[in-house]
Amino acid sequence: MPAVARHRLQRAAVFAAALVLYACTTLGPDFQQPEVDWLEDWQTSLYGQVGAPLHQAEADLRFWWRAFDDPVLNRLIESARRANPSLRAAGLRILESRAQLGIAGSARYPQTQQLGGAASYVNTRQRGGAQPGFDQDFGSYQAGFNLGWELDFWGRFRRGIESADAAFFASIANQQDLQVLLSAQVADLYFSYRTAELRIAIARENAAIQKRSYEITELLYERGEKSELDLQQAKTQYLATLSTIPNLQISLTQTGNALATLLGRPPGDLPELGGSAVRLPAVEPLAIRDIPAHLLMRRPDIRAAALQVAAQSAQIGIAEADFYPSISLLGSIGWSGNGLSASPDVGTLAIGPAFAWNIFDYGRIGNNVRVQDARLQELIEQYRETVLQAAREIDDAAISVVKTAEQQLVLNESVIAAKRSLELANSRYREGYADFQRVLDAQTSVFSQTTNQLANQGNHVGAVVALYKALGGGWLDMPVDRLIPEEVRNTMQKRSDWGDLLSKPLPPGTSTPYSASETSPHE
């Protein structure tokens, strides 16, 4: 080869190599955590009012319900974590997204790996005409292997893996968020059930007091010492209080059924709640030293929202890759033959590059990129709204904790005063210094104030539960064998070949949002 031609060939090879290296890029934006400009300086003024003394141990948000020191509640939440159908479904979505990630990862390898073959029997008969007839039969057979590998010059497949990886982590965060919701719902329904029991007990206690007054006025009326008006007023008061009990029992049953549903049980199956009603817990002030903004960003729903942004961000690069040609390596090996002695067997080998480029798309690709970009911005806005709603939940729960505690102090004094008023009214009525209406008013006040006292105490406990939920407490990094029960995993393994996906540990660091700039934990 002449020197000039060889020099030109070398320059062309260098240029081609440079072009290939330049082309091996990843299109589209890299994921960046969406910014929330107000969050860095946000600090609710109410948060400090629910803090605990310095000597109190800091609350473990993973098991915040233990602060209520109620063994029954502990057992119920543990039972719900094992048997709740929605939590199981969330665990199955983790396994589903893990399989989807495997599908995306397979695109890095040759997409076509096809082995084929055929065999046939051929019989030929010729009769009549000028040519002599003949019979011929033979076997024909062939086999081949075809290989097609689209190279990831533009990062289409890398972006696909990135999107599937973020979706996988989002499924884990969604399962953790469901743990948060489930723990709070079980605690809320449990204390609502206990509150309903106590309200029924209060109604029966007041009905017993009013029945005694009714019996006394009935006796005095029969003796002619009091008018029928006192009798009918006492009867009305007594029956009115009795009439409140059925509605409370309806509420009790419905709350119990809702709790049973969370536990994955049929209605009425709650042996843990047997026995007499217990008093509601006196909740100690919260001991959480971290500021709400830091706790807020660790909430699973916020992490899931960020990961959904990451998954969509990669879709832009996938769409942009359609602007450029797909470059592939193709290869095939074939062999064919037949039973005819005069025909040779034939072997073929073909290998080489190929490309395809849709140069006229009439705006389809560009508009698809715009669609993916718009969806990305929508998810960014949804992420910011999620953060905003989370901050509102913390603030709402904090004010409820503070003000229900203040109200409880007032109601406690009010109940003491109402009971003393009833004692005085009964005494003055027996001595003839006051009419029976004073007694009825005092009984009504006692019933009203004791009910309000209990209702506010229930509201305070509910506000504490809501605050722990708003802070994102109540979730754990569950091992894969706890996502779904063993019997379900065994059934799935018998039905389909799951390989090691039903037992392979989940990647570490699932509590931290995945960043596309970092190496995927699956690589």
FIFITI-934812 format. One record per residue: residue in three letters; y, x, z of N, C-alpha, C, O in turn. Coordinates in steps of 0.05 Angstrom, whole numbers, plus 5000, padded with zeros to 4 digits. Example, Ala and Ser with C-alpha at 12.3 -4.5 7.8 and 13.67 -1.06 7.14 Angstrom:
ALA488652645156491052465156493452645156493452855169;SER495552575142497952735143500152585157502352685161;
//
This chain:
MET497650175000500050005000502550185000502650365016;PRO504450134983506950294982508350275009508050085024;ALA509850495015511250515041513250285045513550175067;VAL514650225023516750015025515449745032516449595048;ALA513249685018511949425023510849425052510949215065;ARG509749645061508649655088510849625108510449495129;HIS513249745103515549715121516449425123517049325144;ARG516549295099517349015099515348845114516148655128;LEU512848905111510748755125511048785155510648595170;GLN511549025164511949075193514248915204514148795225;ARG516548925188518948775197518348475199519248335217;ALA516848385179516148095179514348025203514647815215;ALA512448215210510748165233512348155259511847995276;VAL514248345261515948355285517648105287517847985309;PHE518648015264520347765264518647525272519447355287;ALA516147515261514347295267513647295296513547085309;ALA513047535307512447545336514747455353514347315372;ALA517147545346519547465361519947165360520647035379;LEU519347045336519646755333517646615350518346405363;VAL515146715351513146585367513846605397513646405411;LEU514846835406515646865434517946685441518046565462;TYR519846655422522146485427521246185428522246025443;ALA519246125410518445855408516845765433516745525440;CYS515545955446513945885470515845825493516145985512;THR517045595492519045525513518245245524516445115513;THR519545165545519144905557521644745554523644805566;LEU521444535538523744375532524344185555522544125571;GLY526744085555527443885575528544005601528244245605;PRO529743845618530943945643528844005664526843855666;ASP529344205680527644255704528644065726530944005728;PHE526643975742527343785763529143915784528644145793;GLN531143765792532843845815533043605833533343375825;GLN532943665859533143445879535743305875537943425875;PRO535743035872538242885868540042925892539142925915;GLU542642945887544542985909545542725920545842525906;VAL545942725946547142495960549542615975549242725996;ASP551942585963554242735972555042676001556142856014;TRP554542436011555442366037553542436059554242436083;LEU551042516051548942546071549442786089548742776113;GLU550443006078550743246094552443206119551943326139;ASP554543046116556342996138555842746154557342676172;TRP553642596147553242336159551942376187550042526190;GLN553042246206552042246234552841996247555241956254;THR550941806251551641556263552641596292551341736307;SER554841476299555941506326554141366346554341426370;LEU552541176338550841026356548341186364547141136385;TYR547641386348545141526353545041656381543041656394;GLY547241786388547341916414546941736437546141826459;GLN547441476434547141286456544241216462543741106484;VAL542441286444539641226449538041476457535641466459;GLY539541696461538241946468537241936497538141776513;ALA535442116503534242126530535342366545536642536534;PRO534942366571535742596587534442856576532342846564;LEU535743076582534743326571531943396581530443546568;HIS531243306605528643386616526343236604524043306607;GLN526943016590524842856578523642996554525143116538;ALA521042986551519743116528520542976502521042736502;GLU520743136481521443026455519242846444516842916447;ALA519942616432518042426423516542546398517742666381;ASP513942496398512342576374512342336355511042136360;LEU513942356334514242136316511642056302511441826292;ARG509742236301507142166288505741956304504241786292;PHE506041956330504741756348506741626366506341616391;TRP508941526355511141426371510241186388511441146409;TRP508241036380507440796395506240866422506040696440;ARG505441116426504341196452506541196474505941196498;ALA509041196465511241176485511240916500512340896522;PHE509840706489509640446503507440446524507240266540;ASP505740656524503640686544501940426545501440316567;ASP501040336522499340096520496740166506496740196481;PRO494540186520491940256507491140056486489940136466;VAL491739796490490939596470492439646444491139646423;LEU494939706445496539766421495440016407495240016383;ASN494740216423493640456411491140396395490740506373;ARG489340236407486840166393487339996368486040036348;LEU489239816369489839646346490839806323490039766300;ILE492639996328493740156306491640336294491540376270;GLU489940446311487740616301485840446284484840536263;SER485240206293483540026278484739956251483339946230;ALA487339906251488739836226488640076206488340026182;ARG488940316216488840546198486040576185485840686163;ARG484040486199481340506188480640286168479240326149;ALA481740046173480639806159482739656143481939466129;ASN485239726144487239576129486739596099486639816088;PRO486439366085485839376056488039516039487439656020;SER490639466046492739586031492839886034493440026014;LEU492139986058492140276062489740396047490040616036;ARG487540256045485340356029486040366000485440555986;ALA487440155990488240155962490140385956489940505935;ALA491940445975493740675971492140935970492841115955;GLY489940965986488241195985486841215958486541435947;LEU486040995947484740995921486741075899485941195879;ARG489240995902491241075882491641385883492341505862;ILE491241505906491341805907489141915890489542105875;LEU486641805894484441905878484841855848484142015831;GLU486041625842486641555814488641755802488141855780;SER490741815817492742005806491642285805492442445788;ARG489742355823488442615821486842635795486842845782;ALA485442425788483942415763485842425739485342565719;GLN488142285741490142305719491242585716491742675694;LEU491542725738492443005737490443175722491143355708;GLY487843115727485743265713485843215683485443395667;ILE486442965675486742895647489043055634488743175613;ALA491343065648493643215638493043515636493843645617;GLY491543615656490943905655489143975633489144205623;SER487443795623485543855602486943905575485744025557;ALA489543825573490943865547491544155543492344225520;ARG491344325563491844615559489644745543489944975533;TYR487344615540485144735526484744605499486044405493;PRO483044715481482644595455482144295457480344195471;GLN483744145442483643845444481243735429480243525435;THR480443875408478143785391475943995394476344235387;GLN473743915404471344085405468943905398467643805415;GLN468543885372466743675362464243805349464443965330;LEU462043735359459443815348458243575334457943365346;GLY457543615308456443395293454043485276453643725271;GLY452543295267450243365250449143105238449742885247;ALA447543135217446342905204443742995191443443225183;ALA441942815188439442855174438742605158439142385168;SER437642635135436942405119434642465101434142695094;TYR433242265093430942285075431842155049432841925049;VAL431442295026432342195000429842174982428242364979;ASN429541944969427341894950428541794924429941594924;THR427941944903429041874876426741814857424841964855;ARG426941584843424941514823426341454796428441314795;GLN425241554775426441514748424241404730422141524727;ARG424741164716422841034699424240934674426540854675;GLY422840954651423940844626425841034613426541244624;GLY426740954589428641124574427241344559424741364558;ALA428841514547427741724530426541954546424742094537;GLN427541994570426642204587424142124602423841884610;PRO422442314607420042244622420842164651422742274662;GLY419341994662419941914690419042124710417342294704;PHE420142104733419342284754419942164781421641984784;ASP418542264801419042194829419842444844418642664841;GLN421942414861422842634877423642544905425142344907;ASP422742674925423742614952424142884967422643074962;PHE426142874984426743114999428343035024429442815026;GLY428543225042430143185066432743345064432843565053;SER434943215074437543345074438543355103438343155118;TYR439643585111440543615138442943805139443243985123;GLN444643745159447043905162447943895192447443705206;ALA449344105199450444125227453044275225453444445208;GLY454844215244457444345244458844325270458244155287;PHE460644505274462344505299465244545290465944735277;ASN466944355298469744365291471444405317470844295338;LEU473444575314475144635336478044595328478944695307;GLY479644455344482444425339484044465365483444335385;TRP485944635364487444705389490444715382491444895370;GLU491844505391494744505388495944675410495544625434;LEU497344885402498545065421501044945434502544795421;ASP501345005459503644875474506145045470507245155489;PHE507145055445509445215439511945105452513745255460;TRP512144845455514644725464514444615493516344485502;GLY512244665505511944575533511244285537511444185559;ARG510344155515509543875518507443835539507643655556;PHE505343995537503143965556503844055584502943945604;ARG505444275586506344365612508044145626507744105650;ARG509744025611511343805622509543565630510043435650;GLY507443515614505543305621504143355647503843175664;ILE503343605651502043685676504043665699503443565721;GLU506543745694508643725715509143445723509443385747;SER509243265703509642975709507342865725507642715744;ALA504842925716502442825730502242935758501442805777;ASP503143195762503043315788504943185807504343125830;ALA507343125797509342985814508342705821508742605843;ALA507142565801506042305807503842315827503542125843;PHE502242525827500142555847501342585875500342455894;PHE503342755878504642785904506042525912506142465936;ALA507142385892508442125899506341925910507041775928;SER503941935899501841745909501141815938500641635954;ILE501242075945500642155973502942055991502541946012;ALA505442095981507742005997507841706000508541606022;ASN506941555980506841265982504841186002505240986017;GLN502541326003500541256023501541316051501041166070;GLN503041536054504241596080506341386088506541316111;ASP507841296068509841086074508540836083509540696101;LEU506240776071504740536080503740566108503540376123;GLN503040816116502340866144504640796163504240676184;VAL507040876155509440816171509740516174510140406196;LEU509640366151510040076152507839946168508339766184;LEU505340036165503039916178503339946209502939756224;SER503940186218504240236246506340056258506039936280;ALA508640036244510839876254510139576254510739436273;GLN508739486233508039206232506039126254506238916266;VAL504039306258502139246279503539226307503039046322;ALA505239426312506639426338508439186340508539056361;ASP509839116319511738886320510238626324511038466341;LEU508038586310506438346313505138336341504838126353;TYR504238566350502938576377504838486398504238326415;PHE507238596398509238526419510238236414511038106434;SER510338146389511037866385508937676397509537466408;TYR506437766394504237606406504437596436504237386448;ARG504937826448505237836477507737676486507637546507;THR509837686470512237526477511637236476512537086494;ALA510137146456509436866454507636776477508036566488;GLU505836946485504136886509505936846534505536656549;LEU507837036537509537016561511336776560511936656580;ARG512236706536513936466533512336216540513436026553;ILE509836206532508135976540507835966570507935756582;ALA507436206582507136216611509636116625509535976645;ILE511936196615514536116627514835816624515735676642;ALA514135706600514335416596512535266615513335056626;ARG510135356619508335226637509235246666509035056682;GLU510335476673511435506700513735316706513835186727;ASN515535296686517835116690516934826689518034656703;ALA514834766672513834496671512634416698512834186707;ALA511334606711510134556737512234496758511934316775;ILE514534646757516734596775517934316770518434166789;GLN518334256744519433996737517533766743518433546750;LYS514933816741513033606748513133546778512933316786;ARG513533756794513733706823516233546829516133366846;SER518433596816520933436820520433156811521332966824;TYR519033116788518432856778516732696799517232466803;GLU514732826810513032696830514632616855514132406866;ILE516432796863518132736887519932496881520132316898;THR521232486858523032266852521432006849522431786855;GLU519032036838517331796835516631676863516731436867;LEU516031856882515431766909517831636922517631436935;LEU520131766919522631666931523431396918524431216931;TYR522931366892523531116878521730896888522630666893;GLU519130956892517330746902518030666931517530436938;ARG519230846946520130776973522830636973523730536994;GLY524130626950526730496948529030676957531230576961;GLU528430936960530531116970532331226947534531316951;LYS531231236922532731336899532531136876530730966875;SER534431166858534530986835532531066814531431286813;GLU532030876795530230926772531431136754529931276739;LEU534031156754535331356737534331636743533731796725;ASP534231706769533231976777530332006767529632226758;LEU528731796769525931816761525731866731524232046723;GLN527231716715527031746686528232016676527132136658;GLN530332106690531432366682529432596689529132776673;ALA528132576712526132776719523732776699522732986692;LYS522932536692520732506673521432616646519832756633;THR523932556637524832656611524832966611523933086591;GLN525933076632526133376634523333496633522833686618;TYR521433376647518733486649517333466621516133656612;LEU517533236609516233196583517533366561516133466542;ALA520133406562521433576543520533856544520133996523;THR520033956569519034226571516234246561515434446548;LEU514534046568511834046558511734046527509934166515;SER513633916515513533896485514134156471513534186447;THR515234356486515734616473513234786471513134966455;ILE511234726487508834896487507234886461506435096452;PRO506734656449505234656424506434836402504934976388;ASN509034826399510334996379509935296385509435456368;LEU510035356411509535636419506635716414506135946406;GLN504835526418502035586412501535616382499935786374;ILE502935466366502735506337503735786329502335926314;SER506035866340507036136335505136346344504736556331;LEU503836306367501936496378499536536359498736756353;THR498436306350496136326332496836456305495336616295;GLN499236376294500036496268500536796271499836946253;THR501736876293502237166297499537316300499237526289;GLY497637196314495037316317493637336290492237536285;ASN493837126273492537136247493837356229492437486215;ALA496437386231497737596216496837866225496438046208;LEU496537896251495638156261492738206253492038436245;ALA491037996253488238036244488138116215486438276208;THR489938006199489938076170490538376167489338506150;LEU492438476182493038766181490738936189490339156179;LEU489038826206486638976215484238936197482139046202;GLY484638786175482438736157480338556168478038576161;ARG481238366185479338176198479937896190482237836182;PRO478037716193478637426188480437316211480537436232;PRO481737096206483436976226481936926252479736826252;GLY483336986274482236926301480537146313479737126336;ASP479837356297478037566307479737786321480137996309;LEU480637726346482237926361481237936390482737856408;PRO478838036395477938056423479638236440479638216464;GLU481138426427482738616443485038466458486038566478;LEU485738236448488038086460487137886481488737726490;GLY484637896488483637706508484837756536485937966541;GLY484637556553485737586580488437466582489537366562;SER489637486605492237376610494437546598494037786593;ALA496637426593498937566581500037776601500137726625;VAL500738006590501938216607504938226601505838116581;ARG506338356619509238376615509838576593508238756588;LEU512138546581512938736560513638996572514539016595;PRO513339216557513839486568516839526573518539426558;ALA517439676593520139776598520440036583519440246592;VAL521740026560521840256542523840466552526140396559;GLU522940716554524740926562526540996538525840946515;PRO528841116544530641206522529141406503527541556513;LEU529741396478528441566459529241856463531541916471;ALA527342036459527842316462527342456435525242556430;ILE529342446417529142566391531642736387533842636385;ARG531242996386533443176386534543236358536743326355;ASP532843186337533843236310535843026302535742796312;ILE537643096284539642896276538442706255536542786241;PRO539442466253538142266235538042356206536142286192;ALA540042506197540142586169537742756162536542726140;HIS536942936180534543106175532042936176530242976159;LEU531742756196529442586197529242406173527042346163;LEU531542306165531542116143530342236117528842106103;MET531042496112530042616087527042676088525842746068;ARG525842656112522942696114521442436112518942436114;ARG522842216109521541956107519741956081520642046060;PRO517341856083515541856060516641706036516241786013;ASP518041476041519041326018521241476003521541445979;ILE522841636018524941796004523642025989524442085967;ARG521542146000520142355985518842245961518742365940;ALA517642005963516341875940518441815918517841855895;ALA520741725926522841675906523741925892524241925868;ALA523942155907524642405894522542505875523142615854;LEU519942455883517742545865517542375840516742475819;GLN518342125842518441955818520642055799520242045775;VAL522842155810524842275793523742525780524242575756;ALA522242685795521042925783519042855761519042995740;ALA517442655765515542575744516942485719516142545697;GLN519142335722520642235699522242455685522542455661;SER523242655701524742875689523043015668524043095647;ALA520443055674518643195655518243035630517643155609;GLN518542775631518142605607520242665586519742625562;ILE522542755594524642825574523643055557523943045532;GLY522543265569521543495554519243415535519043515513;ILE517543225544515343135527516442995503515443035481;ALA518542835507519742695484521142885465521042855441;GLU522543085476523943275459522043445442522843545421;ALA519643485452517743645436517043525409516143665391;ASP517543265406516943135380518943215359518443175335;PHE521243345367523043445347521943675331522843735309;TYR519943815342519044065331516244035321514743855328;PRO515444225303512744205292510544265312510944415331;SER508344135309505944195325504444405311503644375287;ILE503844625324502444855313499744875325499444875350;SER497744885309494944875318493345105306493945215285;LEU491145165319489045335309486645165303485645015320;LEU485645185278483445025269481145205262481545425251;GLY478745115268476445265260474045085257473844875270;SER472145175240469745015236467445205228467845395213;ILE465145135237462645275229460745065220460144865234;GLY459645095196457844895185455345015172455345245164;TRP453244855171450844935158449544685146449344485160;SER448644705121447244485108444944585092444944815082;GLY443044415088440744495072439144245065439844025073;ASN437044285048435344065041432544165035432044415036;GLY430743985030427944055026427244154998424944214993;LEU429244164980428644254952428444554952430144704963;SER426244654940425744934940427745094924428245324930;ALA428944964904430845104887433645104898435345244887;SER434144954919436844934930437145114954435445114972;PRO439245264955439645444978440845305002442145094999;ASP440445405025441945315049444745435048445145655038;VAL446645285058449445365056450645375084450445195099;GLY451945605090453445635115456345675109457045815090;THR458145555126460945575121462345655147461445575169;LEU464445805145466145885167469045865158469745995138;ALA470645715173473445685166475145705191474445585212;ILE477245855190479045885213481845945204482146085184;GLY483845845218486545895210488545715224487745525236;PRO491045775221493145615234493845375217493245365193;ALA495145175230496144935215498444835231498744865255;PHE500244695216502444575230503044305217502444255193;ALA504244125233505043865223507743805234508243855258;TRP509543705218512243655226513343405213513543385189;ASN513843215229515042965219518042995218519442955237;ILE519043075194521843155192523642915188526142935193;PHE522642685180524242445178523242235197521142105192;ASP524642195219523742005239525741775242525241585257;TYR527941785227529941575227530941495255531441265261;GLY531341705271532441665298530541585319531341545342;ARG527941555312525941475332525741675355525741595378;ILE525541935348525142135369527642155387527442165411;GLY529942165374532442195389532841955408533641995430;ASN532241715398532541485415530441475438531041375460;ASN528041585432526041605454527041805476526541755499;VAL528342025467529442205487531542065504531642095528;ARG533141905491535241755506533941555525534941515547;VAL531841425516530441235534529441375559529841275581;GLN528141615555527141755578529341855596529041855620;ASP531641935584533842025600535041795616535841835639;ALA535241565604536341335618534441255641535441185663;ARG531841275637530041215658530241415681530041335704;LEU530741665674531141865694533541795711533441815736;GLN535741725698538141665714537841415731538941395753;GLU536241225720535640985736534241055762534840955783;LEU532241235759530741315783532441475802532141465827;ILE534341635791536141785809537841585825538241625849;GLU538841375812540441175826538741025846539640965868;GLN536240965839534440835858533841015882533640925905;TYR533641275877533241465899535641455918535341445942;ARG538041465907540441455923540641195939541541195962;GLU539840975926539840725940537740725963538240605984;THR535440845958533440865979534541026003534040936026;VAL535941245998537141396020539141226034539341236059;LEU540741086019542840916031541640696048542640646071;GLN539540566038538240356054536940476079536940346100;ALA535840716077534540846100536640896122536140856145;ALA538940996113541141046133542040786146542540786170;ARG542140576130542940316142540840226162541540116183;GLU538240266156536140186174536340326201536040206222;ILE537040586200537340746224539640636240539440596265;ASP541940586227544240496241543840216252544640156275;ASP542640036237542039766246540239766270540639626290;ALA538139926269536239946291537540066316537039976338;ALA539240266312540540396334542340206349542340196374;ILE543940046334545739856348544139646362545039546383;SER541939566350540239366364539039466390538939326410;VAL538139726389537039836414539239846436538739776459;VAL541639936428543739976448544639706459544839666483;LYS545139506441546239256450544239076464544938926482;THR541739076456539738916470539239026498538638876517;ALA539539296501539239406528541639316545541239256569;GLU544039316534546339216549545938916556546538836579;GLN545038766537544738476541542538426563542738226577;GLN540538596564538438556583539438566612538638416629;LEU541238756616542438776643543838526651543638436674;VAL545338406633546838156638544837926643545237766661;LEU542737906626540837696628539237716654538637506666;ASN538737946663537237976688538937866711537837726728;GLU541437926712543237806732543437506729543537356749;SER543437416704543737126699541236976709541536756721;VAL538837086705536436956715536436936746535736736757;ILE537337156759537437156788539336936798538736786817;ALA541736916784543636706792542536426787543036246803;ALA541136386764540136126757538036036778537935806785;LYS536236216786534236146806535436086833534535906847;ARG537536236840538936176866540335906864540435756884;SER541435846841542735586837540835356840541535146852;LEU538335396830536335186833535535146862535234916871;GLU535335366877534635336905536835176920536235006936;LEU539335236914541535096927541734806919542234636935;ALA541234756893541334476884539134306897539634086905;ASN536734416898534534276912535234226941534734006951;SER536334426954537034396983539134176987538834007004;ARG541234186971543433996974542433706967543333516978;TYR540633696947539633426939537933306962538233076968;ARG536233476974534633376997536333297020535733107034;GLU538533437024540333367046542333147040543833057057;GLY542333057014544032837006546832916999548632746998;TYR547433176995550033266988550533286958552833336950;ALA548533256942548833276913546933086899544833016910;ASP547732986876546032806861543832966846543833206845;PHE541932816835539632936822540333086796538933256787;GLN542633006785543433136760543933436764543433596746;ARG544933506788545333796794542633946793542434176784;VAL540533816803537933936803536933976775535834186767;LEU537233756759536333776731537833996716536634146700;ASP540434006720542034216706541034496715540934686698;ALA540434526740539534786750536834856739536335086732;GLN535034656736532434716724532634786695531334976685;THR534434656681534934716653535935006650535135146632;SER537735076668538935346667536835556672536735766658;VAL535035506692532935706697531135736673530435966666;PHE530235516661528535526638529835676615528635836602;SER532435606610533835726588534236026592533836186574;GLN535036106616535736386621533236556622533236786612;THR531036456634528536616634527436646606526336856599;THR527736436590526836456562528536656546527536826531;ASN531236646551533036836537532437126546532537316531;GLN531937156572531337416583528837536569528837766561;LEU526737376567524337476554524737526524523837726514;ALA526137336511526637376482528237626477527637766458;ASN530237686493531837926489530238176494530538376481;GLN528438156515526738386520524838446496524338676489;GLY523838226484522238256460523838366437522938536422;ASN526338276435528138386414528738686418528838836399;HIS528938766443529439046449527039216441527339426429;VAL524639126449522239276441522039286410521339496399;GLY522639056397522539056368524639246356524039366335;ALA526939266368529039446358528139736361528639906343;VAL526739806383525640076386523540136365523540346353;VAL521839936360519839966338521240006311520440186296;ALA523339856306524839876281526140146278526340256256;LEU527140256301528440516299526340736293526940916277;TYR524040726306521940926299521140896270520741106257;LYS520940656260520240616232522440726214521940856194;ALA525040666221527240766205527341066204528241186184;LEU526541196226526441486227524041606212523741846210;GLY522341426201520041516186517741616202516141776193;GLY517441516227515241596244512741436239512841206230;GLY510441556245507941406244506041476222504341326215;TRP506441716209504541796187503442066193504642236206;LEU501042106182499642356184498742456156498442296138;ASP498342716154496942826130494042756133492542896147;MET493142546120490342456122488542636105489142686082;PRO486342726116484342866099483142666079483142426084;VAL482042776058481142606036478842426045478542206035;ASP477242516065475042346074475942116091474241946098;ARG478542106098479541876114481141686097482041476107;LEU481641746072483141566055481641306051482941096051;ILE479041326047477441086044474841126060474041356064;PRO473540916069471140946086468941076071468841076046;GLU467141186086464841336074463141156057462241236036;GLU462740906065461040726049462240666022460840636002;VAL464940646021466240605996466040845978465540825954;ARG466341085990466041335974463241355963462841445940;ASN461241285979458441305970457941105947456641175928;THR459140865949458840675928460140775902458940745880;MET462440885904463840995880462341225868462141255843;GLN461141395885459741625875457141545860456341665841;LYS455841335870453541225857454241095830452741105811;ARG456540965830457340815806458340995784457740945760;SER459741215791460841405771460641685782460541725807;ASP460641875764460542155773463342255779464942305761;TRP463942275805466542355814466742655819468842755827;GLY464542795815464643085821465343135850464243005868;ASP467243315854468143375882470843245889471943305909;LEU471843055872474442935877474442765902476542715914;LEU472142655910472042485933471742645959471842535981;SER471442915957471143075981473043325981473443446001;LYS474043395957475743625955478343585971479643375968;PRO479043775989481443736006483943695989484243805967;LEU485843536000488443505987489943765990489543916009;PRO491743825972493244075973495044085998495943876007;PRO495544326009497344346032500244296024500844306000;GLY501844236043504744206038505443936025507443916012;THR503743726030504343476018506643326031507543126021;SER507643436053509943306066512543406055514643316064;THR512443596037514843716025515043625996513143655982;PRO517443535987517743455959517043685940517843915945;TYR515643625919514843825900517243905883518643725873;SER517644155878519744255861518544375836516644535837;ALA519544285813518444375787518844675783517444795767;SER520744795797521245075794519145245808519045495805;GLU517545115825515445265840512745225826512445045809;THR510945395832508245375821506845135833506945095857;SER505444985816504044755826501844845844500445045839;PRO501344695866499244765885496444735873494444825885;HIS496344625849493644585837492944815819490644815808;GLU494744995815494145215797493145455813492545665801;
//
